């Protein structure tokens, strides 16, 4: 059953616009998919211990998001995406033990990064963003 999750295309072949064999960064119009795909593959690896899941999680994590990550100065388009990417990198750190993922997590939640998305002191001036940001960060495993 887990093997079904390896294919990022749907039955109509539209898919996510990212995935194997060589496109590891989801397009900007699927802004939240990068973090979700990283988290899904990392979770599948944690559950099944199948290396293929870990390899894909690493490829997606190392590619970063099209609108968020090292190429964008660790600034995402919105606070929820910022928290979601931070959570995905934290999950990668817990699974791989690689410090670079913990560094990415810290960069995404740094005071400087948060201030640039109008979330100084974790206050995003929008109740929904504040709530979602808190929920994502509280659910780190």
N, C-alpha and C positions, 0 to 999 in steps of 0.2 A: 504494500500500500504506500509506503513512504516514497517509492520510486516515482509515483505519479507527481510528486511535488518537485521533481527535478525539471520538469518541462514547464517553462513559463508562458507557453502559448496556450490559448484556449482552443476549443474545438473549431472555432471560426478562423483560426490562424492569426487573429489580430494580436493577441498577447500583450505583454507589457512594453514592448519596444526595447527590451534589454534581456540579456542572458546568454547562454551558450550558443555557439561555440566561442565567441570572441567579443561580445558587447556587454561589458560588466558595469556600465553606468547607465541607469535609467534616464530617459529624456526628461527635460525640465517640466513638461506638461504632466508628468507622473511624479511630482515632487516628493510625495511621501513614500513612494514605492521602494526607493533605495534602502531606507532604514528598515522597512518591513521585510524586504527580501533578505537582508543581512540577518535580521533576527530570526526569520523562519529557518534559513539554512543552518544557523548556529544552533537553534533549538533541535532541529532534526538530527544534527550531529550528536548533540548531548544525549538524546534519547536512544539513537540507533548505533552510535559509534561508527557509522559508515563514513569513511574518509572522503568520499565524493561530496558529501554535504559540507564538510569542513573546507575542502578546497574551493567550493563555490562561495561559501561565506567569506573566505579570505579574499577572493578575487573581487567580489562586490564591495567589501569593506575597504580594500586598498584603492579601488577606483574612486571612492568618495561619491558624494551626490553632485549632480550637474549644477545645482543651485546652492550648494552648501558643502563646505569642506576646505581642504588646504588651498585649492585654487581661488576660493572666494574669501579667504582670510578668516575662515571658521565662522562665517556669518550666514545664517539661513534667512529665507524670506519671511518666516514667521516663527513665533516662539514655540508652537507645537512641533514644528519640523525640527527646530533646534534641539528640543528635548528628546524627540524621537531618534535623531541621529546620535545624540549623546548616549542614549540608552543602548542603541545598537553597538556602539563602540565599547561600552562598558561590558556588554555581553561577550563581545569578541575577546576582550581582555581576560574575563573570567574563564573562558573556554581554552584560549591559547596560552595565556600567561605572558603574552608579548607586551612589553612596556609601551610600545608605540600606540597601541589601542587605548591604554590608560591615559597617555599624553593627549590623544585626540579627544577623549572624553573630557579631560580637564580644560582643554582649549575651548570646547563648545560651551562649557558652563562657567568660563572665567568671567569675572566682573567686566572686563573690557568688551568681550564678545556680547554679553547680555546688554550692556549699555548701548551698544550699536544697534540692537534690535528693539530699543526702548523698553528694556526689562531690567532697569537698574534695581539692584537689591531684590531680584526675583519678582518685581512688581511690573507686570506688562501692561498696566493701565487698561486692561480688558478682562473682565471676570472670567469669560470662557477660556481665554489663553492662560490666565493664571491657574485656573482649575486644571486644565489639561496638562500644563507644564508640571504642576505638582504631582498629578497622578502618574505621569510617565516616570518622573524621577523617584517617586516613592516605590514604584514597582520594580526597581532594579533588583536582580537576583544574584 
